[in-house]
Each structure stands twice: as structure tokens, then as C-alpha cells.
Amino acid sequence: MSPGAGGTIANNLRSLGAHVLCVGLVGEDGEGYDLLKGLKQIGADTDLMVRSESILTNTYMKPMQKESNGTYSEMNRIDIRNFKETSRELEDRLISNLKKALDTSQGVVVSEQFLQRNYSVATNRIRDEIAELAVRFSDKFFFVDSRGFAGCYRQVIVKCNQYELPGAGKDENIEDENSIIARAKKLLAANGRAVVVTLGARGALVFERDTMERIPAFPVDGPLDIVGAGDATNAGSILGLSLGLTLPEAVLLGGCVSSITIQQMGSTGTATIEQVGRRFRDCEFSGAGSSKPLEHT
């Protein structure tokens, strides 16, 4: 058992030496107890978590089957999730706690994995509040990873993978790079801040104003477990921004962190500062499309 989604981000940030304040929803149930316990064990601050008897703690279980050769394969995932809309009272508490966290934070990273609208932390009202806070606190970084609602955020850095990118038609080839770029530019125009599109082994694309940067991927060998890879990317990216890197440099750092965690089988994994330094020293990106800022990193 381990904290997932935002918890995976927190775990990686703590492993990289950052102080983490957690704002989210947790039920008064056994899963909620285990979530808070796991967050406290890694040294994350849980004082701003919102607890309520009216919700279930979202839990994602992935059964593993042992094969005859001793390896494990994943079976169908089992989800226990909240299935009613988040109340206005819980939204009020979340907004209040987010504002408290902003007082002592350099940045905010939002992890939204729910595909049902308004059924978890990131409701329509919370997204609107995040946009207002991003404008009011322009000196802080707001980095959002949304699985199903990337097009609903404004004035923040939005990150998604190529399959989550809004605007794909039913018959459109979502693997086509021209289509990916066109949809990302449309999202950027609506968002007004920046867009990051991850492409797996092909790296990532970063869109800011009238520019597009290609971010190379870190080559990795051996068996891979990609569960939590996106969350590890988010952790490295928001840490990089907080340390003063440009967005392309920060996304490169996020890719480095992710390349380390996916080599840890059976867990979402973490990366240390030493591992990140070693991975950067071992990799060269000449001819990979990196620009001067990436070479500087």
C-alpha cells in the first residue's frame, strides 16, 4: 500500500528533499486512515487534508498474477471511488486550505484523475478558484495534470499525455504529431499560460505563447513499470520550477525523475537527488532536439 496520484507526487517530492503540504479529500474509513498514515510516514504535512464521513477515500487496487517464470503480470484494476458530487461545504474547506497552503508555498501541483465531473476534489468551482488564485499569486507556479478535464483549466500550466489532449475527433489519428501539435496549440490559446504534452518514449512537447520546445526522453533498459510515471514527471517538473528552471528545463527534470521510477517494479517508485544527478551525467542529448536551456540544465 502507498499513497497514489497526488500521494505519488508527494512521495517523489519528499524523496527529492522538498517540503510538501497536502490538500485533498479523505473519508473517515480504513483507506483514509492508511492514506494519511502513508503520507505522514514520508514526512508530508497532512494538516490541510479535508476529512469527511460523507465520502469514500478513492482507492485503486491492481491485482498481480505470478507467472511460471517468477515474474508478475498485471490483472484488471479494481477501483473503490466516491460516487456522489462533492458538496459545497467540502469545496469551501478545500478552497480555504489551499489558500492557507499558498501562504508558505512556492508552487501548487494539481493531480486530477477522476473522469466523472464534480465527483472529487477538482470540481468546476475548484477549477475556477485555481484560475483566480493563479492570477492573484502570479509569483507562484500552478502545474495541473488532468486526465479528463485539461481543457477546463485557465491561467495555469496544463500537462497531459497525447491521449488525454482535448479535441481529438472520433476518426482522428491521435498518434499523428501534426494533430497533437494542432490540438495543443488550441488548448494553449484557451488556457492562456502553457501546455505540456508527454509522448512516452518520444519525450514531451512544451508550448508557451508562440514557442514549442521538444524535450527528449531519457533512454531506459530492462523491465519497466509505468504506473505512477506521470506523477513522477509532475513532481520533478514542479520542483524544477520552484528551483528557478524554465518550463522546458523543468519538464526535462520531470522526465529524468520518471525514467528512474519506472525501473522500480511493483511500486510507483521514487527518485533521489543522487539518482537524478547520475542519470543526467549518464545521458547525452546531442541531436535529440534539445535547445540551449536544456543543454544548460
C-alpha positions in Angstrom: 0.0 0.0 0.0 1.2 3.5 -0.8 -0.3 7.0 -1.3 -1.3 7.3 -5.0 -2.0 10.0 -7.5 -1.2 13.2 -5.6 0.3 10.9 -3.0 2.8 9.7 -5.5 3.8 13.2 -6.4 4.2 14.0 -2.7 6.3 10.9 -2.2 8.7 11.9 -5.0 8.9 15.5 -3.9 9.8 14.3 -0.4 12.4 11.9 -1.8 13.9 14.9 -3.6 14.1 17.0 -0.4 11.0 19.3 -0.9 8.6 20.3 1.8 5.1 19.2 0.9 1.7 20.4 2.1 -1.2 18.1 1.1 -4.6 19.4 0.3 -7.3 16.9 -0.6 -10.3 14.8 0.4 -10.2 11.8 2.6 -13.0 9.7 4.1 -13.4 8.5 7.7 -12.7 5.0 6.6 -9.8 2.4 6.7 -8.5 3.6 3.4 -8.4 7.1 4.6 -6.5 6.1 7.7 -4.0 4.2 5.5 -3.6 7.2 3.2 -2.9 9.7 6.0 -0.6 7.2 7.6 1.4 6.8 4.4 1.7 10.5 3.8 2.9 11.1 7.4 5.5 8.3 7.0 7.1 10.1 4.1 7.2 13.3 6.0 4.4 15.2 4.1 2.3 17.7 6.0 -1.4 16.4 6.2 -2.8 19.2 8.4 -4.7 20.7 5.5 -6.3 17.4 4.3 -10.2 17.6 4.5 -11.8 14.7 6.3 -15.5 13.8 6.0 -17.8 10.9 6.8 -19.8 11.8 3.7 -17.3 10.5 1.2 -15.3 7.3 0.4 -11.5 7.5 0.1 -10.6 6.8 -3.5 -8.7 3.6 -3.7 -7.1 2.0 -6.7 -6.1 -1.7 -6.5 -4.1 -3.6 -9.1 -4.0 -7.4 -8.6 -0.8 -9.0 -9.8 -0.5 -12.6 -11.1 2.7 -14.6 -10.6 3.8 -16.3 -13.8 5.6 -19.7 -14.0 8.9 -17.9 -14.7 8.6 -16.0 -11.4 7.6 -12.6 -12.9 4.4 -10.8 -12.3 1.8 -9.5 -14.7 -0.9 -7.0 -14.0 -4.6 -8.0 -13.9 -7.7 -5.8 -14.3 -7.6 -2.9 -11.8 -10.2 -2.7 -9.1 -11.4 0.8 -8.1 -13.3 1.9 -5.0 -14.3 5.5 -5.6 -16.7 8.2 -4.4 -19.9 8.3 -6.4 -21.7 11.5 -5.5 -20.9 15.1 -6.2 -18.6 17.0 -3.8 -20.7 19.2 -1.6 -20.3 23.0 -1.4 -19.3 22.7 2.2 -16.3 20.5 1.3 -15.4 22.8 -1.6 -15.3 25.7 0.9 -13.0 23.8 3.2 -10.7 22.8 0.2 -10.5 26.4 -1.0 -9.7 27.7 2.5 -7.0 25.1 3.0 -5.5 25.7 -0.5 -5.2 29.4 0.3 -3.5 28.6 3.6 -1.0 26.4 1.8 -0.2 29.1 -0.7 1.0 31.4 2.2 4.1 29.3 2.6 4.5 27.5 -0.8 6.4 28.3 -4.0 4.1 26.3 -6.2 1.0 24.2 -6.5 0.7 20.9 -8.4 -2.8 19.6 -9.0 -3.4 15.9 -9.8 -6.9 15.2 -11.3 -7.5 11.5 -12.2 -11.3 11.4 -11.9 -13.2 11.2 -15.2 -16.6 12.0 -13.6 -17.3 15.7 -13.4 -17.5 17.2 -9.8 -17.1 13.8 -8.0 -13.8 14.5 -6.3 -11.5 17.4 -5.4 -11.3 19.2 -8.7 -14.9 20.4 -9.3 -15.9 23.1 -11.7 -15.9 25.6 -8.8 -12.4 24.5 -7.6 -11.0 24.9 -11.1 -12.4 28.4 -11.4 -10.9 29.2 -8.0 -7.5 27.8 -9.1 -7.5 30.1 -12.1 -8.2 33.1 -9.9 -5.5 32.2 -7.5 -3.0 31.6 -10.3 -3.6 35.2 -11.4 -3.6 36.6 -7.9 -0.4 34.7 -7.0 1.5 35.2 -10.2 4.8 34.7 -8.4 3.9 31.1 -7.7 3.7 28.2 -10.1 0.5 26.3 -10.8 1.0 23.0 -12.6 -2.0 20.9 -13.4 -2.2 17.3 -14.6 -5.7 16.4 -15.6 -6.7 13.1 -17.1 -10.1 14.1 -18.4 -10.5 17.9 -18.0 -7.3 19.5 -19.3 -9.5 21.9 -21.4 -11.3 23.2 -18.3 -8.3 25.0 -16.7 -7.3 28.6 -17.3 -4.1 30.6 -16.5 -2.1 27.6 -15.3 0.5 25.2 -16.8 -1.6 22.3 -18.0 0.1 18.9 -18.6 -1.5 15.8 -20.1 -0.4 13.0 -22.4 -1.2 12.8 -26.1 -4.3 10.6 -25.5 -5.7 13.0 -22.8 -5.3 16.0 -25.0 -8.7 17.5 -25.8 -10.1 17.9 -29.2 -9.4 14.5 -30.8 -12.2 13.6 -33.3 -13.6 10.1 -33.4 -11.7 9.2 -36.6 -8.6 11.3 -35.9 -5.1 9.7 -35.7 -4.1 10.7 -32.2 -0.6 9.4 -32.8 -0.1 11.9 -35.6 2.3 14.6 -34.5 0.7 17.4 -36.6 -2.6 16.6 -34.9 -1.0 16.6 -31.5 0.6 20.0 -32.1 -2.6 21.5 -33.5 -4.7 20.3 -30.5 -2.0 21.5 -28.1 -1.9 25.0 -29.7 -5.7 25.2 -29.4 -5.5 24.2 -25.7 -2.8 26.8 -25.2 -5.0 29.6 -26.8 -7.9 28.7 -24.4 -5.7 28.3 -21.3 -3.5 31.4 -21.8 -0.5 30.1 -19.8 1.4 27.0 -21.1 0.8 23.4 -22.2 2.9 20.3 -21.7 2.2 17.2 -23.7 4.0 14.0 -22.8 4.7 11.4 -25.5 6.1 8.4 -23.6 9.4 7.2 -25.1 9.3 10.2 -27.5 9.7 12.7 -24.7 7.4 15.7 -24.5 6.4 18.9 -26.2 6.2 22.2 -24.3 4.1 25.1 -25.6 4.4 28.7 -24.4 3.0 31.7 -26.2 4.4 31.4 -29.7 7.1 28.8 -29.0 7.3 25.0 -29.0 10.1 23.1 -27.4 10.9 19.4 -27.9 12.0 17.7 -24.7 14.0 14.4 -25.2 13.2 11.3 -23.2 15.8 9.5 -21.1 16.5 6.1 -22.5 15.9 3.2 -20.1 16.6 -0.6 -20.3 15.1 -3.7 -18.7 11.6 -4.4 -17.5 9.5 -1.3 -16.8 6.6 -0.5 -14.6 5.0 2.7 -15.8 2.4 3.0 -13.0 2.9 6.5 -11.5 5.2 7.7 -14.3 3.1 10.8 -15.0 3.0 11.7 -11.3 6.8 11.4 -11.1 7.1 13.7 -14.1 4.8 16.2 -12.3 6.9 16.0 -9.1 10.2 16.7 -11.0 8.6 19.5 -13.1 7.1 21.5 -10.2 10.3 21.1 -8.2 12.3 22.4 -11.1 10.1 25.4 -11.5 10.4 26.1 -7.8 14.2 26.0 -8.1 14.1 28.6 -10.9 14.3 26.4 -14.0 12.5 27.4 -17.2 9.5 25.3 -18.0 11.3 23.2 -20.7 14.2 22.6 -18.2 11.7 21.7 -15.5 9.9 19.2 -17.8 13.3 17.6 -18.7 13.9 17.2 -15.0 10.5 15.6 -14.6 11.3 13.2 -17.4 14.5 12.3 -15.6 12.7 11.5 -12.4 10.1 9.5 -14.2 12.8 7.4 -16.0 14.1 6.3 -12.7 10.8 5.4 -11.1 9.6 3.3 -14.0 12.5 0.9 -13.4 11.2 0.1 -10.0 8.8 -2.9 -10.4 5.7 -3.4 -8.4 5.6 0.1 -6.9 5.1 3.7 -8.1 8.7 4.3 -7.1 10.7 7.4 -6.1 13.9 9.0 -7.2 16.7 10.6 -5.1 18.8 13.6 -5.8 21.8 11.3 -6.2 20.0 9.1 -8.8 18.8 12.2 -10.7 22.4 13.6 -10.9 23.7 10.2 -12.0 21.1 9.9 -14.7 21.9 13.3 -16.1 25.6 12.6 -16.2 25.0 9.3 -18.0 22.8 10.7 -20.7 23.6 12.9 -23.6 21.0 14.6 -25.8 23.1 15.8 -28.8 20.9 15.7 -31.9 17.8 14.9 -29.8 16.2 18.3 -30.3 17.3 19.9 -27.1 17.8 23.6 -27.1 20.4 25.7 -25.2 18.4 25.9 -22.0 18.2 22.1 -21.9 21.9 21.8 -22.5 22.5 24.2 -19.7 20.4 22.0 -17.3 
